[in-house]
């Protein structure tokens, strides 16, 4: 009975004893960090001439959970920001070399490889990986497959508490890689 009362008290609405605490962050700073790293990654890919990457926005995402006993509950003012872009019509040999170059660039900068997506099957070839910055928790994914022949790069910041007005608002600026 005592355990049931304690459990009820801890899970009462408004009680954050068991909920995860997220650091507060400035959305503009997170967005800038993400676009700076996306440019750094693009430069590291050293792609041959290709069709221009379409401008994209940094978008807030609500995949940050309260934790504790309310693992299904998202927090309205805690978000992750993401940026995704694509380079179309990349042949397999270029994709393989690009993937290897970018993987080396991230790992030599101290990022941790968290997932290797390179695989070859009977009807599919895929190249890719996921890395995480141990200092910030930010992640980047690179993916390519022979059915689309497109390179996809996605970057995500770690979850952070932001002003409510920024939690559902995409960045007003668009970003596209700057080429030399």
DRENRO-994209 format. One record per residue: residue number from 1; residue in one letter; x, y, z of N, C-alpha, C, O in turn. Coordinates in Angstrom, 1 decimal, padded with zeros to 4 digits, m for minus. Last residue first. Example, Ala and Ser with C-alpha at 12.3 -4.5 7.8 and 13.67 -1.06 7.14 Angstrom:
<sites>
- pos, code, n.x, n.y, n.z, ca.x, ca.y, ca.z, c.x, c.y, c.z, o.x, o.y, o.z
- 2, S, 012.8, m002.2, 007.1, 013.7, m001.1, 007.1, 012.9, 000.0, 007.9, 013.4, 001.1, 008.0
- 1, A, 013.2, m005.7, 007.8, 012.3, m004.5, 007.8, 013.2, m003.3, 007.8, 014.2, m003.3, 008.5
</sites>
This chain:
<sites>
- pos, code, n.x, n.y, n.z, ca.x, ca.y, ca.z, c.x, c.y, c.z, o.x, o.y, o.z
- 180, X, 033.1, 026.3, m053.4, 034.2, 027.2, m053.6, 034.4, 027.5, m055.1, 035.3, 028.3, m055.4
- 179, X, 029.8, 026.5, m052.1, 030.8, 025.9, m052.9, 031.9, 026.9, m053.2, 031.7, 028.1, m053.3
- 178, X, 027.8, 026.1, m049.3, 028.5, 027.1, m050.1, 029.6, 026.3, m050.8, 030.4, 025.5, m050.2
- 177, X, 024.7, 024.3, m049.1, 026.2, 024.3, m049.0, 026.8, 025.4, m049.8, 026.3, 025.7, m051.0
- 176, X, 022.0, 026.2, m047.7, 022.5, 025.3, m048.8, 024.0, 025.4, m048.7, 024.6, 026.4, m048.4
- 175, X, 019.3, 027.1, m045.7, 020.7, 026.8, m045.8, 021.0, 025.9, m047.0, 020.2, 025.0, m047.3
- 174, X, 017.1, 029.8, m044.8, 017.4, 028.5, m045.4, 018.9, 028.3, m045.6, 019.6, 029.3, m045.5
- 173, X, 015.8, 031.3, m041.9, 016.8, 031.3, m042.9, 016.8, 029.9, m043.5, 016.6, 028.9, m042.9
- 172, X, 014.1, 030.7, m039.9, 013.6, 031.5, m040.9, 014.5, 031.5, m042.1, 014.1, 031.8, m043.2
- 171, X, 013.6, 027.3, m038.6, 014.5, 028.5, m038.8, 013.9, 029.4, m040.0, 013.4, 028.8, m040.9
- 170, X, 010.3, 026.5, m037.5, 011.5, 026.3, m038.3, 012.4, 027.5, m038.3, 011.9, 028.6, m038.1
- 169, X, 008.8, 026.3, m034.4, 009.1, 027.2, m035.4, 010.4, 026.8, m036.2, 011.5, 026.8, m035.6
- 168, X, 008.2, 025.1, m032.0, 007.5, 024.6, m033.2, 007.8, 025.5, m034.4, 007.1, 025.4, m035.4
- 167, X, 009.9, 026.2, m030.1, 009.8, 024.8, m030.1, 009.0, 024.2, m031.3, 009.2, 023.1, m031.7
- 166, X, 010.0, 028.9, m029.9, 010.9, 028.3, m030.8, 010.7, 026.8, m031.0, 011.2, 026.2, m031.9
- 165, X, 008.2, 029.5, m027.9, 007.9, 030.1, m029.2, 008.8, 029.5, m030.3, 008.5, 029.5, m031.4
- 164, X, 009.3, 028.3, m025.6, 008.2, 027.7, m026.2, 007.9, 028.2, m027.6, 007.5, 027.4, m028.5
- 163, X, 012.9, 028.2, m025.6, 011.6, 029.0, m025.4, 010.5, 028.4, m026.2, 010.7, 027.9, m027.3
- 162, X, 014.1, 024.9, m025.0, 014.1, 026.1, m025.7, 012.9, 026.9, m025.3, 011.9, 026.4, m024.8
- 161, X, 016.1, 022.3, m023.9, 015.0, 023.1, m023.5, 015.1, 024.5, m024.2, 016.2, 025.1, m024.0
- 160, X, 017.2, 019.7, m026.2, 017.5, 020.9, m025.3, 016.2, 021.6, m025.1, 015.2, 021.6, m025.9
- 159, X, 018.8, 016.9, m027.5, 017.6, 017.5, m027.0, 018.0, 018.6, m026.1, 018.9, 018.5, m025.3
- 158, X, 021.4, 017.5, m030.0, 020.8, 016.7, m028.8, 019.6, 017.5, m028.3, 019.4, 018.7, m028.6
- 157, X, 020.7, 017.9, m033.5, 021.3, 018.4, m032.2, 020.7, 017.5, m031.1, 019.7, 016.8, m031.3
- 156, X, 021.5, 016.2, m036.4, 020.6, 016.4, m035.3, 021.3, 017.0, m034.1, 022.4, 016.5, m033.8
- 155, X, 021.6, 015.9, m040.0, 022.3, 016.3, m038.7, 021.2, 016.6, m037.7, 020.2, 017.1, m038.0
- 154, X, 022.0, 013.8, m042.8, 021.1, 014.4, m041.8, 021.9, 014.7, m040.6, 022.8, 013.9, m040.1
- 153, X, 022.3, 013.3, m046.2, 023.0, 013.7, m045.0, 022.0, 014.3, m044.0, 021.4, 015.3, m044.4
- 152, X, 022.3, 011.1, m048.8, 021.4, 011.8, m047.8, 022.3, 012.1, m046.6, 022.9, 011.2, m046.0
- 151, X, 022.9, 010.6, m052.2, 023.5, 010.7, m050.8, 022.6, 011.6, m050.0, 022.1, 012.7, m050.4
- 150, X, 021.2, 008.5, m054.4, 021.3, 009.8, m053.8, 022.0, 009.7, m052.5, 021.8, 008.7, m051.7
- 149, X, 020.4, 006.2, m055.7, 021.7, 006.8, m056.1, 021.8, 008.2, m055.6, 022.4, 009.0, m056.2
- 148, X, 018.2, 004.6, m055.1, 018.0, 006.0, m055.3, 019.2, 006.7, m055.9, 019.0, 007.7, m056.5
- 147, X, 019.3, 002.0, m055.1, 018.0, 002.2, m055.7, 017.7, 003.7, m055.9, 016.9, 004.0, m056.8
- 146, X, 021.8, 001.9, m053.7, 021.8, 001.9, m055.2, 020.4, 002.0, m055.8, 020.3, 002.1, m057.1
- 145, X, 022.1, 004.5, m051.2, 021.7, 003.1, m051.7, 021.6, 003.1, m053.2, 021.4, 004.2, m053.8
- 144, X, 023.5, 006.2, m048.5, 023.4, 006.1, m049.9, 022.9, 004.7, m050.2, 023.3, 003.7, m049.5
- 143, X, 023.8, 008.4, m045.7, 023.2, 007.2, m046.3, 023.2, 007.3, m047.8, 023.0, 008.4, m048.4
- 142, X, 025.0, 009.6, m042.6, 025.2, 009.6, m044.1, 024.6, 008.3, m044.6, 024.8, 007.3, m044.1
- 141, X, 024.1, 011.5, m039.8, 023.9, 010.3, m040.6, 024.2, 010.5, m042.0, 023.8, 011.5, m042.6
- 140, X, 025.2, 013.0, m036.8, 025.1, 013.1, m038.2, 025.0, 011.7, m038.8, 025.7, 010.7, m038.4
- 139, X, 024.4, 014.5, m033.7, 024.6, 013.3, m034.5, 024.5, 013.7, m036.0, 023.8, 014.6, m036.3
- 138, X, 025.4, 015.9, m030.5, 024.9, 016.0, m031.8, 025.3, 014.8, m032.7, 026.3, 014.1, m032.4
- 137, X, 026.6, 015.7, m028.1, 025.6, 014.8, m028.3, 025.0, 014.9, m029.7, 024.1, 014.1, m030.1
- 136, X, 028.8, 017.4, m027.5, 027.5, 018.0, m027.5, 026.3, 017.0, m027.6, 025.2, 017.3, m027.3
- 135, X, 031.1, 015.7, m027.2, 031.0, 017.0, m026.5, 029.6, 017.5, m026.4, 029.2, 018.1, m025.4
- 134, X, 030.9, 013.5, m029.0, 030.8, 013.3, m027.5, 030.7, 014.6, m026.7, 030.2, 014.5, m025.6
- 133, X, 028.9, 013.4, m031.7, 029.9, 014.3, m031.1, 029.8, 014.1, m029.6, 028.8, 014.4, m029.0
- 132, X, 028.4, 010.5, m033.6, 028.0, 011.4, m032.5, 029.1, 012.1, m031.9, 030.2, 011.6, m031.7
- 131, X, 027.4, 009.1, m036.7, 028.4, 009.5, m035.7, 027.8, 010.4, m034.7, 026.8, 011.1, m035.0
- 130, X, 026.5, 006.5, m038.8, 026.0, 007.5, m037.9, 027.2, 007.8, m036.9, 027.8, 006.8, m036.5
- 129, X, 026.7, 005.6, m042.4, 027.1, 005.5, m041.0, 026.4, 006.6, m040.2, 025.7, 007.5, m040.7
- 128, X, 026.9, 003.9, m045.6, 026.5, 004.9, m044.6, 027.0, 004.7, m043.2, 027.6, 003.6, m042.9
- 127, X, 025.6, 002.3, m048.4, 026.8, 002.8, m047.7, 026.2, 003.9, m046.7, 025.3, 004.6, m047.0
- 126, X, 024.2, m000.6, m049.9, 024.1, 000.6, m049.1, 025.4, 001.0, m048.5, 026.2, 000.1, m048.1
- 125, X, 022.7, m002.5, m052.4, 024.0, m002.0, m051.9, 023.7, m000.7, m051.1, 023.1, 000.2, m051.6
- 124, X, 020.6, m005.3, m053.1, 020.8, m003.9, m052.6, 022.3, m003.7, m052.2, 023.0, m004.6, m051.7
- 123, X, 020.1, m008.0, m053.6, 019.5, m007.0, m054.4, 019.7, m005.5, m054.0, 019.0, m004.6, m054.4
- 122, X, 021.9, m009.4, m051.9, 021.6, m009.9, m053.2, 021.0, m008.8, m054.2, 021.4, m008.7, m055.3
- 121, X, 023.8, m006.8, m050.3, 023.0, m007.9, m050.3, 022.7, m008.4, m051.8, 023.3, m007.8, m052.7
- 120, X, 026.0, m005.1, m048.4, 025.8, m005.5, m049.7, 025.0, m006.8, m049.7, 025.4, m007.7, m049.0
- 119, X, 026.4, m002.2, m046.3, 026.0, m003.6, m046.5, 025.8, m003.8, m048.0, 025.4, m002.9, m048.7
- 118, X, 027.0, 000.2, m043.9, 027.6, m000.4, m045.1, 027.1, m001.9, m045.2, 027.4, m002.7, m044.3
- 117, X, 026.3, 001.4, m041.6, 025.3, 001.0, m042.5, 025.8, 000.4, m043.8, 025.0, 000.3, m044.7
- 116, X, 027.2, 001.5, m038.3, 027.7, 001.3, m039.6, 026.7, 000.8, m040.5, 026.1, m000.3, m040.2
- 115, X, 027.0, 003.7, m035.6, 026.2, 002.8, m036.4, 026.9, 002.7, m037.8, 027.2, 003.8, m038.4
- 114, X, 028.7, 005.4, m034.2, 027.6, 004.7, m033.4, 026.9, 003.6, m034.3, 026.2, 002.8, m033.7
- 113, X, 031.8, 006.7, m033.9, 031.0, 006.0, m034.8, 030.0, 005.1, m034.0, 030.4, 004.3, m033.2
- 112, X, 032.3, 009.9, m032.4, 032.2, 008.4, m032.2, 031.3, 007.8, m033.2, 030.2, 008.2, m033.5
- 111, X, 034.7, 012.4, m033.3, 033.3, 011.9, m033.2, 033.3, 010.4, m033.1, 034.2, 009.7, m033.6
- 110, X, 037.2, 013.4, m033.7, 036.8, 012.9, m032.3, 035.4, 012.4, m032.2, 035.0, 012.1, m031.1
- 109, X, 038.1, 013.9, m036.1, 037.7, 015.1, m035.3, 037.2, 014.7, m034.0, 036.8, 015.5, m033.2
- 108, X, 038.3, 011.4, m037.2, 039.6, 012.0, m036.9, 039.3, 013.3, m036.1, 040.2, 013.8, m035.4
- 107, X, 035.6, 010.9, m037.6, 036.3, 010.2, m036.6, 037.6, 010.8, m036.2, 038.0, 010.8, m035.1
- 106, X, 035.0, 012.7, m039.8, 034.3, 012.8, m038.5, 035.1, 012.1, m037.4, 035.3, 012.7, m036.3
- 105, X, 036.8, 011.9, m041.7, 036.8, 013.3, m041.3, 036.2, 013.4, m039.9, 036.7, 014.0, m039.0
- 104, X, 036.1, 009.2, m042.2, 037.4, 009.5, m041.6, 037.5, 010.9, m041.1, 038.1, 011.2, m040.0
- 103, X, 033.5, 009.6, m043.2, 033.7, 008.8, m042.0, 035.0, 009.2, m041.4, 035.1, 009.4, m040.2
- 102, X, 034.2, 011.0, m045.6, 033.5, 011.7, m044.5, 033.6, 010.9, m043.2, 033.7, 011.6, m042.2
- 101, X, 035.7, 009.0, m047.0, 036.3, 010.3, m046.7, 035.6, 011.0, m045.5, 036.2, 011.4, m044.6
- 100, X, 033.7, 007.0, m047.2, 034.9, 006.7, m046.5, 035.6, 008.0, m046.1, 036.1, 008.1, m045.0
- 99, X, 031.7, 008.3, m048.8, 031.4, 007.8, m047.4, 032.7, 007.5, m046.6, 032.7, 007.9, m045.4
- 98, X, 033.2, 008.7, m051.1, 032.7, 009.9, m050.3, 032.4, 009.4, m048.9, 032.7, 010.1, m047.9
- 97, X, 033.6, 006.1, m052.0, 034.8, 007.0, m051.7, 034.3, 008.1, m050.8, 035.0, 008.5, m049.9
- 96, X, 030.9, 005.3, m052.4, 031.8, 004.6, m051.5, 033.0, 005.4, m051.1, 033.3, 005.5, m049.9
- 95, X, 030.0, 007.2, m054.3, 029.4, 007.2, m053.0, 030.3, 006.4, m052.0, 030.4, 006.9, m050.9
- 94, X, 031.7, 006.6, m056.5, 031.8, 007.9, m055.9, 031.2, 007.9, m054.5, 031.8, 008.5, m053.6
- 93, X, 030.7, 004.0, m057.0, 032.1, 004.2, m056.7, 032.4, 005.5, m056.1, 033.2, 005.6, m055.2
- 92, X, 027.9, 004.5, m057.5, 028.3, 003.7, m056.4, 029.8, 003.9, m056.0, 030.1, 004.1, m054.9
- 91, X, 027.1, 008.0, m058.4, 027.4, 006.6, m058.7, 028.0, 005.9, m057.5, 028.5, 006.5, m056.6
- 90, X, 024.5, 010.0, m057.6, 025.8, 009.8, m057.2, 026.1, 008.3, m057.5, 025.5, 007.4, m057.0
- 89, X, 021.9, 011.5, m057.9, 022.7, 010.9, m059.0, 024.2, 010.7, m058.7, 025.0, 011.2, m059.5
- 88, X, 021.7, 014.2, m055.5, 021.2, 013.2, m056.3, 022.2, 012.7, m057.3, 023.2, 013.4, m057.7
- 87, X, 022.1, 014.9, m052.2, 022.8, 015.1, m053.5, 022.4, 013.9, m054.3, 022.7, 012.8, m054.0
- 86, X, 020.2, 016.4, m049.6, 020.4, 015.3, m050.5, 021.2, 015.8, m051.7, 021.0, 016.9, m052.2
- 85, X, 019.7, 017.1, m046.1, 019.9, 017.5, m047.5, 020.3, 016.3, m048.3, 020.8, 015.3, m047.8
- 84, X, 018.4, 018.3, m043.1, 018.6, 017.1, m044.0, 018.7, 017.6, m045.4, 018.0, 018.5, m045.8
- 83, X, 018.5, 019.0, m039.7, 018.8, 019.5, m041.0, 019.1, 018.3, m041.9, 019.9, 017.5, m041.6
- 82, X, 016.9, 019.5, m036.5, 017.5, 018.7, m037.6, 017.6, 019.4, m038.9, 016.9, 020.4, m039.1
- 81, X, 016.9, 019.8, m033.0, 016.8, 020.5, m034.3, 017.5, 019.6, m035.3, 018.5, 018.9, m035.0
- 80, X, 014.8, 018.7, m030.4, 016.0, 018.5, m031.2, 015.8, 019.2, m032.5, 014.7, 019.2, m033.0
- 79, X, 013.2, 020.2, m027.5, 013.3, 019.7, m028.9, 014.7, 019.4, m029.3, 015.7, 019.7, m028.6
- 78, X, 011.0, 021.1, m025.2, 012.2, 020.4, m025.3, 012.2, 019.8, m026.7, 011.4, 018.9, m027.1
- 77, X, 008.5, 022.0, m024.8, 009.5, 023.0, m024.9, 010.9, 022.4, m025.0, 011.9, 023.1, m024.8
- 76, X, 006.8, 019.8, m024.4, 006.5, 020.7, m025.5, 007.6, 021.8, m025.7, 007.7, 022.3, m026.8
- 75, X, 007.9, 016.5, m024.2, 007.9, 017.8, m023.5, 007.8, 018.9, m024.5, 008.6, 018.9, m025.5
- 74, X, 006.1, 013.5, m024.4, 007.1, 014.4, m024.9, 006.9, 015.7, m024.2, 005.8, 016.0, m023.6
- 73, X, 005.7, 010.4, m022.8, 005.3, 011.8, m022.8, 006.4, 012.7, m023.4, 007.6, 012.6, m022.9
- 72, X, 006.4, 007.8, m022.4, 005.7, 008.1, m023.6, 005.4, 009.6, m023.8, 005.0, 010.0, m024.9
- 71, X, 007.6, 007.7, m019.9, 008.4, 007.6, m021.0, 007.8, 007.9, m022.3, 008.4, 008.2, m023.3
- 70, X, 007.1, 008.4, m017.1, 006.3, 008.9, m018.2, 007.1, 008.9, m019.5, 007.3, 009.9, m020.1
- 69, X, 008.9, 007.6, m015.2, 007.8, 006.8, m015.4, 006.9, 007.2, m016.5, 006.0, 006.5, m016.9
- 68, X, 011.8, 008.9, m016.9, 011.2, 008.4, m015.7, 010.0, 007.5, m016.0, 010.1, 006.6, m016.8
- 67, X, 011.0, 010.9, m019.8, 011.8, 009.9, m019.1, 011.1, 009.5, m017.8, 009.9, 009.8, m017.6
- 66, X, 010.1, 012.7, m021.6, 010.2, 013.2, m020.3, 011.1, 012.2, m019.5, 011.8, 012.6, m018.5
- 65, X, 011.8, 012.8, m024.8, 010.8, 012.3, m023.9, 011.1, 012.7, m022.4, 012.3, 013.0, m022.1
- 64, X, 011.9, 014.2, m028.0, 012.6, 014.2, m026.6, 011.5, 013.9, m025.6, 010.5, 014.5, m025.5
- 63, X, 011.1, 014.7, m030.4, 011.4, 013.3, m030.1, 012.1, 013.2, m028.8, 012.8, 012.2, m028.6
- 62, X, 010.1, 017.0, m032.1, 009.6, 016.6, m030.8, 009.8, 015.1, m030.5, 008.8, 014.4, m030.4
- 61, X, 012.2, 019.2, m033.8, 011.5, 017.9, m033.7, 011.2, 017.6, m032.3, 012.0, 017.8, m031.4
- 60, X, 012.6, 022.1, m035.9, 012.5, 021.5, m034.6, 011.8, 020.1, m034.6, 010.9, 020.0, m035.4
- 59, X, 014.8, 022.4, m038.7, 013.5, 022.1, m038.2, 013.5, 021.6, m036.8, 014.4, 020.8, m036.4
- 58, X, 016.4, 024.4, m040.9, 016.6, 023.7, m039.7, 015.2, 023.6, m039.0, 014.6, 024.6, m038.8
- 57, X, 015.7, 024.1, m044.4, 015.6, 024.8, m043.1, 016.0, 023.9, m042.0, 015.9, 022.6, m042.1
- 56, X, 017.5, 024.2, m047.6, 016.7, 023.5, m046.5, 016.6, 024.4, m045.3, 017.4, 025.3, m045.1
- 55, X, 017.9, 024.4, m051.1, 018.0, 025.0, m049.8, 017.0, 024.3, m048.8, 015.9, 023.8, m049.2
- 54, X, 019.4, 021.6, m052.9, 018.2, 022.5, m052.6, 018.3, 023.1, m051.2, 018.7, 022.4, m050.3
- 53, X, 022.5, 021.5, m054.3, 021.7, 021.0, m053.2, 020.6, 022.0, m052.9, 020.8, 023.2, m052.8
- 52, X, 023.0, 021.4, m057.8, 023.0, 022.1, m056.5, 022.1, 021.5, m055.5, 021.0, 021.0, m055.8
- 51, X, 024.5, 018.5, m059.3, 023.4, 019.5, m059.3, 023.3, 020.1, m057.9, 023.6, 019.4, m056.9
- 50, X, 028.1, 018.5, m059.2, 026.8, 017.9, m059.2, 025.7, 019.0, m059.2, 026.0, 020.2, m059.1
- 49, X, 031.6, 017.7, m059.3, 030.5, 018.6, m059.7, 029.1, 017.9, m059.8, 029.1, 016.8, m060.3
- 48, X, 032.4, 015.4, m056.6, 032.6, 016.0, m058.0, 031.4, 016.9, m058.3, 030.5, 016.9, m057.6
- 47, X, 032.8, 016.2, m053.1, 032.1, 015.6, m054.2, 032.5, 016.2, m055.6, 032.9, 017.3, m055.7
- 46, X, 034.0, 016.3, m050.5, 034.8, 016.5, m051.7, 034.1, 015.9, m052.9, 034.7, 015.1, m053.7
- 45, X, 033.2, 016.0, m047.9, 032.7, 014.9, m048.8, 033.5, 015.1, m050.2, 033.7, 014.1, m050.9
- 44, X, 034.0, 018.2, m046.5, 034.7, 016.9, m046.3, 034.3, 015.8, m047.3, 035.1, 014.9, m047.5
- 43, X, 032.0, 020.0, m047.2, 033.3, 020.2, m047.6, 034.2, 018.9, m047.6, 034.9, 018.7, m048.5
- 42, X, 029.9, 018.8, m045.7, 029.8, 018.9, m047.2, 031.2, 019.1, m047.8, 031.6, 018.5, m048.8
- 41, X, 030.8, 019.1, m043.1, 030.7, 017.8, m043.7, 030.6, 017.8, m045.2, 031.3, 017.0, m045.9
- 40, X, 030.8, 021.9, m043.0, 032.0, 021.2, m042.7, 031.9, 019.8, m043.3, 032.9, 019.4, m043.9
- 39, X, 028.0, 022.3, m043.3, 029.0, 022.8, m044.3, 030.3, 022.1, m044.2, 030.9, 021.8, m045.2
- 38, X, 027.1, 021.1, m041.0, 026.7, 020.6, m042.3, 027.6, 021.1, m043.4, 027.9, 020.3, m044.3
- 37, X, 028.2, 022.7, m039.1, 028.7, 021.4, m039.2, 028.3, 020.7, m040.5, 029.0, 019.9, m041.0
- 36, X, 026.8, 025.1, m039.6, 028.2, 025.1, m039.7, 028.8, 023.7, m039.9, 029.7, 023.5, m040.7
- 35, X, 024.2, 024.1, m039.0, 024.5, 024.5, m040.4, 026.0, 024.6, m040.6, 026.5, 024.3, m041.6
- 34, X, 024.5, 023.6, m036.2, 024.1, 022.5, m037.1, 024.4, 022.9, m038.6, 025.0, 022.0, m039.3
- 33, X, 025.1, 026.1, m035.2, 026.1, 024.9, m035.0, 025.8, 023.8, m036.0, 026.7, 023.3, m036.6
- 32, X, 022.8, 027.4, m035.8, 024.0, 027.8, m036.4, 025.1, 026.7, m036.3, 025.8, 026.5, m037.3
- 31, X, 020.9, 026.1, m034.2, 020.7, 026.1, m035.6, 022.0, 026.5, m036.3, 022.4, 025.8, m037.3
- 30, X, 021.9, 026.7, m031.6, 021.9, 025.3, m032.1, 021.7, 025.2, m033.6, 022.4, 024.4, m034.2
- 29, X, 021.7, 029.5, m031.7, 023.0, 028.9, m031.5, 023.0, 027.4, m032.0, 023.9, 027.0, m032.7
- 28, X, 018.9, 029.7, m031.9, 019.7, 030.3, m032.9, 021.2, 029.7, m032.9, 021.8, 029.5, m033.9
- 27, X, 018.0, 028.6, m029.4, 017.7, 027.9, m030.7, 018.6, 028.5, m031.8, 019.0, 027.7, m032.7
- 26, X, 020.0, 028.1, m026.6, 019.5, 029.1, m027.5, 019.2, 028.5, m028.9, 020.2, 028.0, m029.5
- 25, X, 019.0, 025.9, m024.0, 019.8, 026.3, m025.1, 019.2, 027.4, m026.0, 017.9, 027.5, m026.0
- 24, X, 019.1, 023.9, m021.0, 018.5, 025.0, m021.8, 019.5, 025.5, m022.9, 020.7, 025.4, m022.7
- 23, X, 019.2, 020.4, m020.7, 019.8, 021.7, m020.7, 019.1, 022.7, m021.5, 018.5, 022.4, m022.5
- 22, X, 016.6, 018.5, m019.1, 017.4, 018.8, m020.3, 018.0, 020.2, m020.2, 017.4, 021.1, m019.5
- 21, X, 015.9, 016.0, m016.9, 016.2, 017.4, m017.0, 017.0, 017.6, m018.3, 018.1, 016.9, m018.5
- 20, X, 013.3, 013.6, m016.7, 014.7, 013.9, m017.2, 014.8, 015.5, m017.3, 013.9, 016.1, m017.7
- 19, X, 011.3, 012.9, m013.9, 011.5, 013.4, m015.3, 012.9, 013.8, m015.5, 013.6, 014.3, m014.7
- 18, X, 010.9, 012.4, m011.3, 011.5, 011.3, m012.1, 011.7, 011.7, m013.5, 012.2, 011.0, m014.3
- 17, X, 010.0, 014.9, m010.3, 011.0, 014.2, m009.6, 011.7, 013.1, m010.5, 012.9, 013.0, m010.5
- 16, X, 008.0, 016.5, m011.2, 009.1, 016.2, m012.2, 010.2, 015.5, m011.5, 011.3, 015.5, m012.0
- 15, X, 004.6, 016.8, m011.2, 005.7, 016.3, m010.4, 006.8, 015.9, m011.4, 006.7, 015.0, m012.2
- 14, X, 002.5, 017.3, m012.9, 003.3, 018.4, m012.4, 004.5, 018.0, m011.6, 005.3, 018.8, m011.3
- 13, X, 000.5, 014.6, m012.0, 000.8, 015.7, m012.9, 001.5, 016.8, m012.3, 001.1, 017.3, m011.2
- 12, X, 002.1, 012.0, m010.1, 001.0, 013.0, m010.2, 001.4, 014.1, m011.2, 002.6, 014.5, m011.2
- 11, X, 004.0, 010.2, m009.7, 003.6, 010.4, m011.1, 002.4, 011.3, m011.2, 001.8, 011.4, m012.3
- 10, X, 004.6, 010.3, m007.0, 005.6, 010.6, m007.9, 005.1, 010.9, m009.3, 005.8, 011.6, m010.1
- 9, X, 002.2, 009.4, m005.9, 002.6, 010.8, m005.6, 003.7, 011.2, m006.6, 003.7, 012.4, m007.0
- 8, X, 002.1, 006.8, m006.8, 001.0, 007.7, m007.2, 001.5, 009.2, m007.0, 001.2, 010.1, m007.8
- 7, X, 004.3, 005.7, m005.4, 004.2, 005.7, m006.9, 003.2, 006.7, m007.4, 003.5, 007.5, m008.3
- 6, X, 003.3, 006.0, m002.8, 004.6, 006.7, m003.2, 004.6, 006.8, m004.7, 004.9, 007.9, m005.3
- 5, X, 001.1, 004.3, m002.8, 000.9, 005.7, m002.6, 002.1, 006.6, m003.0, 002.0, 007.6, m003.6
- 4, X, 002.4, 001.9, m003.4, 001.4, 002.4, m004.3, 001.2, 003.9, m004.1, 001.0, 004.6, m005.1
- 3, X, 003.9, 001.6, m001.1, 004.6, 001.7, m002.4, 003.6, 002.3, m003.4, 004.0, 003.1, m004.2
- 2, X, 001.9, 001.3, 000.8, 002.8, 002.4, 000.9, 003.5, 002.6, m000.4, 003.7, 003.8, m000.9
- 1, X, 000.8, m001.2, 000.0, 000.0, 000.0, 000.0, 000.9, 001.3, 000.0, 000.6, 002.2, m000.7
</sites>
